[in-house]
Amino acid sequence: MRATARATGAQCVAPPAPFPVSPRREPVCRKASPGRAGARMVWGMSPKLRRELDGIPTYKPGRPPAVEEGVTAYKLSSNENPYAPLPGVLEAATAAAENFNRYPDMACTALHAELAHRFGVPEEHIATGTGSVGVAQQLLQSTAGPGDEVIYAWRSFEAYPIITQITGAASVRVPLDAGETHDLDAMAAAITDRTRLIFVCNPNNPTGTVVRREALERFLDRVPPDVLVVLDEAYKEFIRDPEVPDGVEVYRDRPNVAVLRTFSKAYGLAGLRVGFAIAHEPVAAALRKTAVPFGVSQLAQDAAVASLRAEAALLERVDALVGERTRVFDRLTAQGWTVPETHANFVWLRLGERTTDFAAACERAGVTVRPFAGEGVRITVGEEAANDVLIRTAEAFRKEL
Ligand SMILES: *Cc1c(COP(=O)(O)O)cnc(C)c1O
């Protein structure tokens, strides 16, 4: 086609339009005609999909706030930062938006340089992706496949089973201990020749509990050097306990440790999808190979760089949330609830059979929380007014128990 076009002198590329063009399109969502549907039934054929996909649980995103007349609604279901973007960050993203007809910098050069400087690590040890969930998926693609095993605590981050199953590897779930904390001894005991990757979610989502330095080091000493340990530190910035190790310090002399961080929580960029790993070669190199080309948008890259430069202002907001966390924790405890000590921007109530009732009561009062039916409710610490509603609702619910 192209050769013909050139031979005839026709132009393949449209000349720049004198004004912005919005291409008119035919509607793309047409209902299938009866004839087509009939053909499908006759043949009963569909593309062959990988067996590993059967039964993959679907990720349940935190519900948006319910809209009810006369009730202010708050979303406390996704552990987001409730505050609007900082001015400098918003400007960086807005400026980047002016060029979104262009592909982003695939190597994320500026962001990697900023992160390397911020953490004092070589640039080659940084890998970015579409949220840290995206990077976690790349870590799995890089290490595990059918016949392999991936260990994680349970209950923990609900993306782990999903992204593990996609690779075809088997999930090995090790129950949290009585204090809702990772049982690192049991996790070490679960390691076999087939183990390829172990997630340690610190603090743990959804319980907010942590593993401390000594216990983590002891565990890491027991993990064979050819098994990758991923320290998922999505809530790192909310930790105030000095005994909780910084994964970036832990990784330095351990080639089989990778640290996962995100801009989605404390940094308030959940909607822009950017997270990163810090890992030694060859793990970092594997992350570059498994990355979706151009996966991190320029908006996300520029906003992330601006966020790192505005870190002081950002972390002030995190401090405010930590203050609110203490208030929520203290009030709930005073009401008689058993709340595991939380080091993240959420609290966990193990409500068992009352879980869905509690979530419904919260929703009626104007706060949407994250129920795990039959187990418990994870409640994000939000702005003061939202937390007030939660505290009042929890108190009323408790009285009826
Ligand atoms: C929210 C969260 C993430 C990060 O998700 P992004 O993909 O970066 O938005 C990762 N791990 C845990 C445990 C989380 O709770």
The ligand as a Gaussian input file, in Angstrom:
#p B3LYP/6-31G(d) Opt

LIG

0 1
 C       -2.034000       0.316000      47.746000
 C       -1.009000      -0.753000      47.811000
 C       -0.040000      -0.885000      46.822000
 C        0.154000       0.140000      45.764000
 O       -0.647000       0.184000      44.764000
 P       -0.279000       1.061000      43.495000
 O       -0.347000       0.070000      42.399000
 O        1.086000       1.618000      43.656000
 O       -1.330000       2.095000      43.464000
 C        0.899000      -1.869000      46.930000
 N        0.918000      -2.687000      47.962000
 C        0.028000      -2.593000      48.947000
 C        0.107000      -3.503000      50.088000
 C       -0.973000      -1.626000      48.887000
 O       -1.871000      -1.552000      49.860000

